[in-house]
Amino acid sequence: MCLADKIGAVQATVAEHRRWLHAHPELSGKEKETAAYIATALRKLGLEPTENVGGYGVVAVIEGCKGDKCVGLRADFDALPIQEETGLPFASVNPGVSHACGHDVHTAMLLGAAEVLVGMKEEFTGTVKLIFQPSEENATDSGAKKMIAAGVLENPPVNAIFAQHVSPYYPTGSIALNEGAMSASSDRFFITVKGKSSHGSAPENGVDAVTIGAQVITALQTIVSRNISPLDSVVLTIGKVTAGSRYNIIAEECLMEGTCRTLNPRVQEQLPTRMESIIKGISESMGGSYAFRYVKGFIPTINTPKEFELVRDTAKTLLDNVIVPEKSAMTGEDFSYFVKEIPGAFYWLGCQKADAPFYPLHNNRFAPDEDAMKFGMEVMISSALNYLNK
């Protein structure tokens, strides 16, 4: 039986995994039931998973014929604080939480790959390590970093690692990957502007934190347009603003949260200093004060040359559409910590059905095409086997 047929034989089970996971999402650091489901599924395959690795991480190994090499396959499984609006029959049963980033698909595919590989143990040499990772969506508390610190890349030592992420920007039946940078750094910042409360009819008696905050938001964008070379990719986004208590009261405090992204480590180092200079200058010149906290998050995800070539060349034998994008994505991905430690490659798995409406990642209507899973499993399994058997 060829690999495509073996994948076809488990496809219904993989869909069941995906739908259970999709219906029962859990936020970063709270994935207790998800981890238990994964471990149970692995035991049904005859594997002996190790649980609670770096949090709720789950790890299992599949040993083939005698061989020294070990390849890691990683999938993440945390969800987002987003109310789902897909209308799917297996939509989230947990209010305000959903798999709007497709991590349910990643985990289902790795469980499917595990089932196929268990049946192929006599056909490859070496070891496949299955790494199910929690807390990918939390840039300040990375599940990858915790699992690495807990020794996930040891016993046996992992020589190379591969991972995939669904993407609606590419059609089902395709993958996309770059040599070098695949994704950006992902930092987070917190700004508090403090003013003085007064009645809304007498602004001269107060210091309006909302007005100060508005000036800060606008001025921070000049860092991107006027302080950074146009040849460097930088994103500075303020995604949350909280201020005020009533329509006729001058707000005493304005809270802002956001993220910075760049592919250049040098620029990453410059951003906090320049941001604070602007925040301080505007706040104090308008009679207020401020607090600023900048938290370093994920580092850029860098595909290593040989592993990039292996996945690209493997995919070309399986798919009609293998894309090498001209630009790297500015999204953050904590798989970056794995490829900082060992060689590896990360790729986008196309999941946009031709006749389906387009919704981006992290949208409450995002619903990847389940047909993409068979292609993802085929590329992942084949890449692992080609690495071990080459």
Helices and strands as residue ranges (DSSP letters): H 3-23, H 32-44, E 50-53, E 57-63, E 65-76, H 103-118, G 121-123, E 125-133, H 143-149, E 160-171, E 174-176, E 180-183, E 186-194, E 198-199, G 203-205, H 209-222, I 223-227, E 234-243, E 249-250, E 253-262, H 265-285, E 289-298, E 301-303, H 305-316, E 321-323, H 336-341, E 344-352, H 372-389
